[in-house]
Amino acid sequence: MAEIKPFFGIRPRTELAPRIAALPYDVYSRAEAKLEVEREPMSFLRIDRAETQFGDEVDVYAPEVYRKAHDLLWEMISGGSFSRDAQACYYIYELEMEGRAQTGLVACAAVDDYVNGVIMKHENTRAEKEQDRICHIDACGAQTGPIFLAYRRNEVISSCMQRAKQETPIFDFVSEDGIAHRGWKISDETMIKTIREAFAGISQIYIADGHHRAASAVRVSLMRREEAKKRGEMADGSHEYDSFLSVLFADDELRIMDYNRVAADLNGSTPAEFLEKISSKCEVRENSVMEHTCEGGICRMERRNVPCRPQEKGCMGMYLDGVWYELRIKEQYRSDHPIDGLDVSVLQREILEPMLGISDPTTDERIHFVGGIRGLSDLQRRVDTYGGVAFAMYPTSMAELFAVADAHLLIPPKSTWFEPKLRSGLFIHAIDE
């Protein structure tokens, strides 16, 4: 059963929250991060990406970078930019994008639940990315980026959060990308007990996003436990380092967007030859609409090719040689298997590898992944500019993600794109206290 604990939150002063809140560290390149910090000097990105405080000649993984992150964080805390709650609380974090809101509980998940499989994973992690956050958490003595967790809706938890949202928010602002961010504190002991007991009745929690941050937080915890053992201290799971900062959302509140693919070339085929190959695996039609046009007093109906956004599982859009197509995967190439039946798996298995020679999408430089937030126009622009072919995917569902995790399998890379992104810097969990 899940152990979801309140914690002593470190939070920005209400008036500073809009300036401090930052997108996750890994959505920026080094150059982009530096520009963002120059634009907003109080951005939490300067702590999450402390190399922004150095010249480009300094390695992003240098020890002095992590020391700088520690110094900046604790200077901001001691300087009053952040306040620290005197009691362990839960918090609520609501994000609203394009009129659609999702409400999560900010809390600490137990490291032991991660180790013992109560918290389910669906992706592998890369060692170098994991090591970076290990060094960051270890140096800072704090978890600064929350892990995005999901659970199957529980009405008791939902009811408690709705009641808590009637109180005055601890922050309420709209970020530059138009997303509204609101937060509340839950300090009532009875409500805390109710929520904690409700989570104790949930057998599985799922990592939606943040696999590297989760794995890194767990590694740091295990390091702290080994250090404690050497000092002769008990490792009973009660220390702050025995849990990691999380935001937990009910599954029906979350939105997974499409995660699309662009191949750099056609692997030696002409567009006509590639279309013929595609036709062996998919039903193919040009994606067009009839439009009513009038010119010089003469009106007519004309067919116009338009971008193809797939409307159901088993369908894909394809942009090739200036034309959008709808691809419908033939029945014999579909599967009910949790992994093999994913549209991204079918694309990889039936098209990318045999037709385009892309056998390992994690390392092949000929394939690029484009988050759905960028829109289909970005796919078209890339192909028009550089050539190749683009595939617009139907989003992986939460049910599919849960099925993969429940089967103890791993989802193909770049299968899920969650929006909106959680901001860093709004909630911090100190682990060495």
C-alpha positions in Angstrom: 0.0 0.0 0.0 1.2 3.5 -0.8 2.8 5.7 1.8 2.2 9.3 0.8 3.4 11.7 3.5 3.0 15.4 4.3 6.3 17.3 4.6 7.7 20.6 5.8 7.4 22.6 2.6 9.8 25.3 1.5 7.9 27.7 -0.7 8.5 31.0 -2.4 6.9 34.2 -1.0 3.6 34.6 -2.7 4.6 37.7 -4.6 7.8 36.1 -5.9 6.2 32.8 -7.0 5.6 34.0 -10.6 9.3 35.0 -10.9 10.8 32.0 -9.3 8.7 29.2 -10.9 10.5 27.6 -13.8 9.9 24.9 -16.4 11.7 21.6 -15.7 15.5 21.7 -16.1 15.6 19.2 -19.0 13.4 21.1 -21.4 16.2 23.6 -22.1 19.5 23.4 -23.9 22.4 25.1 -22.2 22.1 28.2 -24.3 18.3 28.4 -23.8 18.7 28.0 -20.0 21.3 30.8 -19.9 19.0 33.1 -21.9 16.1 32.4 -19.6 18.1 33.2 -16.5 19.3 36.4 -18.1 15.6 37.3 -18.8 14.5 36.5 -15.3 17.4 36.5 -12.7 15.2 35.0 -10.0 14.1 32.0 -12.1 14.6 28.7 -10.3 16.4 27.6 -13.4 19.6 29.2 -12.1 19.5 26.6 -9.3 18.3 23.6 -11.3 20.9 24.6 -14.1 23.6 26.3 -12.1 26.0 26.1 -15.1 24.1 29.3 -16.2 26.2 31.1 -13.6 29.5 30.1 -15.4 31.1 30.6 -18.7 30.6 28.0 -21.5 34.1 26.7 -20.8 32.9 25.1 -17.5 31.6 21.6 -17.7 27.9 21.4 -16.8 28.8 18.4 -14.6 31.7 20.1 -12.8 31.7 19.9 -9.0 31.7 23.7 -8.7 28.4 23.7 -10.6 26.6 21.6 -8.0 28.2 23.6 -5.2 26.9 26.8 -6.8 23.4 25.2 -6.9 23.6 24.6 -3.2 24.8 28.1 -2.4 22.2 29.8 -4.5 19.3 27.7 -3.0 20.2 28.2 0.6 21.0 31.9 0.0 17.5 32.4 -1.3 16.0 30.5 1.6 18.1 32.4 4.2 17.5 35.7 2.4 13.7 35.4 2.7 12.7 34.6 -0.9 11.3 31.3 0.4 9.4 30.5 3.6 9.5 27.3 5.5 6.4 25.7 7.0 6.7 24.8 10.7 4.5 21.7 10.4 4.3 18.9 7.9 1.6 19.7 5.4 0.1 18.5 2.1 -0.2 21.0 -0.7 -2.4 21.3 -3.7 -1.0 22.3 -7.1 -3.5 23.2 -9.8 -2.6 23.9 -13.4 -5.0 25.3 -16.0 -4.3 25.2 -19.7 -6.7 26.3 -22.4 -9.6 26.2 -20.0 -8.8 22.7 -18.7 -7.6 22.3 -15.1 -5.8 19.4 -13.4 -5.3 19.3 -9.7 -2.5 17.4 -7.9 -1.6 16.7 -4.3 2.0 17.8 -3.5 3.4 15.3 -1.0 6.4 13.0 -0.4 6.3 9.4 -1.7 8.2 6.7 0.1 11.5 5.5 -1.3 10.6 2.0 -0.1 7.5 2.0 -2.2 9.7 2.7 -5.3 12.1 0.0 -4.4 9.3 -2.5 -3.6 7.3 -1.9 -6.8 4.3 0.0 -5.3 5.4 2.9 -7.4 5.4 1.6 -10.9 7.8 2.6 -13.6 7.3 2.4 -17.4 10.6 3.8 -18.7 14.3 3.1 -18.5 16.6 5.8 -17.3 20.0 6.9 -18.8 22.9 6.7 -16.4 24.4 10.1 -17.3 21.1 11.9 -16.8 20.5 10.1 -13.6 23.9 10.9 -12.2 23.5 14.6 -12.9 20.4 14.8 -10.7 22.0 12.6 -8.0 24.8 15.1 -7.8 22.3 18.0 -7.7 20.1 16.5 -5.0 23.2 15.4 -3.0 24.9 18.8 -3.2 21.7 20.8 -2.4 20.5 18.6 0.3 17.0 19.1 -1.2 14.7 17.8 -3.9 13.8 20.7 -6.1 12.0 19.1 -9.0 8.8 17.2 -8.2 8.1 13.8 -9.7 4.9 13.6 -11.7 2.9 10.6 -10.3 -0.6 9.3 -11.2 -3.1 7.1 -9.4 -6.6 5.8 -10.2 -9.2 8.3 -9.0 -10.1 8.1 -5.3 -13.2 10.0 -4.3 -12.1 10.5 -0.7 -8.9 12.2 -1.9 -10.7 14.3 -4.5 -13.3 15.4 -2.0 -10.6 16.6 0.5 -8.7 18.5 -2.2 -11.9 20.2 -3.4 -12.6 21.4 0.2 -9.1 22.6 0.6 -9.4 24.7 -2.6 -12.0 26.8 -0.9 -9.3 28.4 1.2 -7.1 31.3 0.1 -4.3 30.2 -2.3 -0.7 30.4 -1.4 0.0 31.4 -5.0 -2.1 32.3 -8.0 -0.5 33.5 -11.2 -0.4 33.0 -15.0 3.0 32.2 -16.5 4.2 33.6 -19.8 2.9 30.6 -21.7 -0.6 31.3 -20.6 -0.9 28.5 -18.0 -2.5 29.3 -14.7 -0.8 28.1 -11.6 -2.6 27.9 -8.2 -1.5 26.4 -4.9 -3.1 25.7 -1.5 -1.8 24.4 1.8 -3.5 21.5 3.7 -2.6 21.9 7.4 -5.7 20.5 9.0 -4.6 17.4 10.9 -7.9 15.5 10.4 -7.8 16.1 6.6 -4.1 15.1 6.5 -5.0 11.9 8.3 -7.9 11.2 5.9 -5.8 11.7 2.8 -2.9 9.6 4.1 -5.2 6.7 5.0 -6.9 6.9 1.6 -3.5 6.6 -0.2 -2.7 3.7 2.1 -5.6 1.8 0.5 -4.2 2.3 -3.0 -2.0 -0.5 -4.1 -0.2 1.1 -7.1 1.0 4.6 -7.9 2.5 5.3 -11.4 5.3 7.5 -12.5 3.8 9.6 -15.3 6.9 11.8 -15.9 10.2 12.3 -14.1 11.7 8.8 -14.2 15.2 10.3 -13.9 14.4 12.5 -11.0 12.7 9.6 -9.2 15.6 7.3 -9.7 18.1 9.9 -8.6 16.2 10.8 -5.5 16.1 7.1 -4.6 19.8 6.7 -5.2 20.6 9.6 -2.9 18.3 8.2 -0.2 20.1 4.8 -0.4 23.4 6.7 -0.1 22.2 8.5 3.0 21.1 5.2 4.5 24.5 3.7 4.0 26.1 6.7 5.6 23.7 6.4 8.5 24.6 2.8 9.0 28.3 3.6 9.2 27.4 6.0 12.0 25.5 3.3 13.8 22.1 5.0 13.2 18.9 3.2 12.5 17.6 3.0 8.9 13.9 2.8 9.6 12.5 4.9 6.7 11.6 7.8 9.0 14.1 10.3 7.8 13.4 13.1 5.3 15.7 11.5 2.8 13.6 8.4 2.8 10.9 10.0 0.7 10.9 12.1 -2.5 9.0 15.2 -3.6 6.0 14.3 -5.8 2.8 15.8 -7.3 0.1 13.1 -7.5 -2.8 13.4 -10.0 -5.9 11.3 -10.5 -5.7 9.5 -13.8 -8.8 11.1 -15.3 -7.3 14.6 -14.8 -4.3 14.1 -17.0 -3.7 14.9 -20.6 -1.2 13.0 -22.7 -0.4 14.7 -26.0 1.0 13.1 -29.1 4.7 12.5 -29.4 5.5 12.6 -33.1 8.4 11.4 -35.3 10.4 12.9 -38.1 12.8 10.7 -40.1 15.6 12.6 -41.8 15.4 10.7 -45.1 13.6 7.9 -47.0 16.5 5.4 -46.7 17.2 5.5 -50.5 13.5 5.3 -51.6 11.7 7.8 -53.7 8.5 9.2 -52.3 6.5 7.1 -54.7 8.4 3.9 -53.7 8.0 4.8 -50.0 4.3 5.2 -50.5 4.1 1.8 -52.1 5.9 0.2 -49.1 3.6 2.0 -46.7 0.6 0.7 -48.5 1.6 -2.9 -47.7 1.1 -2.2 -44.0 -1.5 0.6 -43.9 -4.5 1.8 -45.7 -3.4 5.1 -47.2 -5.5 8.1 -48.4 -4.7 11.7 -49.0 -6.0 13.8 -46.2 -8.1 16.5 -47.8 -11.3 18.4 -47.4 -13.8 20.0 -49.8 -13.8 23.8 -49.7 -16.3 26.2 -51.3 -14.4 29.0 -53.1 -15.7 32.0 -55.1 -13.7 34.0 -57.6 -14.9 36.4 -60.2 -18.5 35.6 -59.5 -17.8 31.9 -60.1 -18.2 29.5 -57.2 -16.9 26.0 -57.0 -16.0 23.2 -54.7 -12.3 22.3 -54.5 -10.4 19.7 -52.7 -7.6 20.9 -50.4 -4.9 18.8 -48.7 -4.8 19.5 -44.9 -2.7 18.3 -41.9 -3.8 14.9 -40.6 -4.3 14.7 -36.8 -5.3 11.1 -36.1 -8.6 10.7 -34.3 -8.3 7.2 -33.0 -5.9 4.5 -32.0 -4.5 2.6 -35.0 -4.4 5.7 -37.2 -1.4 8.0 -38.0 -0.9 11.1 -40.0 2.1 11.2 -42.5 3.6 14.2 -44.3 5.6 13.2 -47.3 6.8 15.2 -50.3 4.4 18.1 -49.6 1.3 16.0 -49.0 -0.5 14.9 -45.8 -1.8 11.3 -45.7 -4.0 9.4 -43.3 -2.6 6.0 -42.5 -4.8 3.3 -41.0 -2.8 0.3 -39.7 -4.1 -3.0 -41.3 -5.6 -5.4 -38.8 -3.0 -8.1 -39.2 -0.3 -5.7 -37.9 -2.1 -4.7 -34.8 -1.8 -6.4 -31.4 -3.5 -6.5 -28.0 -0.1 -6.8 -26.2 0.5 -3.9 -23.8 3.7 -2.9 -25.7 3.4 -4.4 -29.2 -0.1 -2.9 -29.5 1.0 0.7 -28.9 0.9 2.8 -32.1 4.4 4.0 -31.5 5.5 0.3 -31.3 3.7 -0.6 -34.6 5.3 2.4 -36.3 8.8 1.3 -35.1 8.2 -2.4 -35.9 6.5 -2.1 -39.3 7.8 1.1 -40.8 10.8 2.8 -39.1 13.0 -0.3 -38.9 12.2 -2.3 -42.0 11.5 0.6 -44.4 13.7 3.4 -43.0 16.5 1.3 -41.4 16.0 3.0 -38.0 16.6 0.0 -35.7 17.4 1.8 -32.5 15.5 5.1 -32.1 17.3 5.9 -28.9 20.6 6.3 -30.7 19.9 6.8 -34.4 20.5 10.4 -35.3 18.2 10.1 -38.4 15.1 10.2 -36.2 13.8 13.2 -34.3 11.0 13.3 -31.7 8.6 16.3 -31.6 6.2 16.9 -28.7 2.6 17.5 -29.7 2.7 21.0 -28.0 4.6 22.2 -31.1 1.7 21.3 -33.4 1.5 19.6 -36.8 2.9 22.7 -38.5 6.3 22.1 -37.0 6.3 18.6 -38.5 5.5 20.0 -41.9 8.1 22.8 -41.5 10.9 20.3 -40.7 10.1 18.0 -43.7 9.8 21.0 -46.1 13.1 22.4 -44.8 15.2 19.3 -44.4 13.4 16.5 -46.3 12.4 13.1 -45.0 9.0 12.1 -43.7 7.0 12.9 -40.6 4.5 10.8 -38.7 1.7 12.4 -36.5 0.7 9.9 -33.7 -2.5 9.3 -31.8 -1.6 10.0 -28.1 -0.8 7.1 -25.8 -3.6 6.8 -23.3 -3.3 6.6 -19.5 -4.9 3.2 -19.6 -2.1 2.0 -22.0 0.5 3.5 -19.7 -1.0 1.8 -16.7 -1.2 -1.5 -18.6 2.5 -1.4 -19.5 3.5 -0.6 -15.9 1.2 -3.3 -14.5 2.8 -5.9 -16.8 6.3 -4.8 -15.5 7.2 -3.8 -19.0 8.9 -0.7 -20.4 7.2 1.7 -22.8 9.1 2.6 -26.0 11.1 5.9 -25.6 9.3 9.2 -26.4 5.8 7.7 -26.2 4.1 10.2 -23.9 4.2 14.0 -23.7 2.4 15.5 -20.8 1.1 19.0 -20.8 1.1 21.3 -18.9 4.5 20.9 -17.3 5.0 21.1 -13.6 7.0 24.2 -12.5 10.1 23.8 -10.3 10.7 26.1 -7.4 7.2 26.2 -6.1 7.8 23.4 -3.6 11.1 22.2 -2.2 11.7 19.3 0.1 14.8 19.4 2.3 16.2 15.9 2.9 19.0 16.5 5.5 16.9 17.8 8.4 
